[in-house]
Amino acid sequence: MGMPQLVVTAVLVEGRSKSEVAREYGVSRRWVITLVQRYLAEGDAGLRPRPRRPLRSPNRTAHDIENEVIALRKQLERDGHEAGAATIAFHLQRRHGVCPAVSTIWRILSARGFVTPQPHKRPKSSYIRFQAAQPNERWQLDITHWQLADRTDVEILNILDDHSRLCLGSHTRPIFKARDVNNSFGKAVAAYGNPASLLSDNGAVFTGRYRGTGRVALEVTLHSRGISFRHCRPYHPQTCGKVERFQCATRRAVVSPVQPGGTRREVPGSDGLPRSERLTGTRACQ
């Protein structure tokens, strides 16, 4: 349930005042009134996101110029000449003394279907960004590896709320086993309540589906509590990008990059922790 549905439910179902609902959810009273009016007039369709495109765009290229760009493109192709955006700009400049930018002409050609994009890699616009609408709607968890100052290798389990980015739990062990992950999840639930769903990668401590029909301890616990459990696609950590980003920021906050010679230089922190505590245990990720 998104924010518009929650606001309308609070006003119409729970009978609360619009001012009270606006204060609780941190929105304006005018927006609450608008949502209620849209719902009463259109039903659920009135709560769907609406386009934000302006009614008019004063700086948009005039249709006459767009049509002239297309006509030039067709004429140059028909005559067997170069018909790229730069060539079209040259002819427009010679005709009128001024012309749109080459990038503008390229966008016009692309919008009219005269250019077939051939990106060298997948564009960022093709990725679908998601974010939970409410706290505890989705948690992300992941394990990262770290080397302490004494060269001891440890694993750090981080649990993050997808909506607020709050770190719900951060625990360190030499090696995490399935029951350790389940225990850490239980501690987070005891402090913050059950989430509606969980998101992780396909690590063996998170799921047993790649080893047959068995289930790991965390899967059993989630099933018994009615919590949905989803996993990102193999070799695609971007799906769990929020917890991955949190772990990258944690590494930069604890120590600086490895110095020449293979030693790590401790970053003086403002937390007042002794060196031994800043680089060991779960406190290094808080």
GITAPE-V324101 format. One record per helix or strand of 2 or more residues. SS is the DSSP state (2 for helix, 1 for strand). FROM is the first residue (numbers start at 1). TO is the last residue. Records with the same first field share a line. If there is no record, write none. Layout:
SS=FROM-TO, FROM-TO
//
This chain:
2=3-13, 18-25, 29-47, 63-78, 85-96, 102-111, 124-126, 178-192, 209-211, 217-225, 237-254, 275-278, 282-285
1=139-147, 153-161, 167-173, 197-200, 228-231, 255-259, 263-266
//
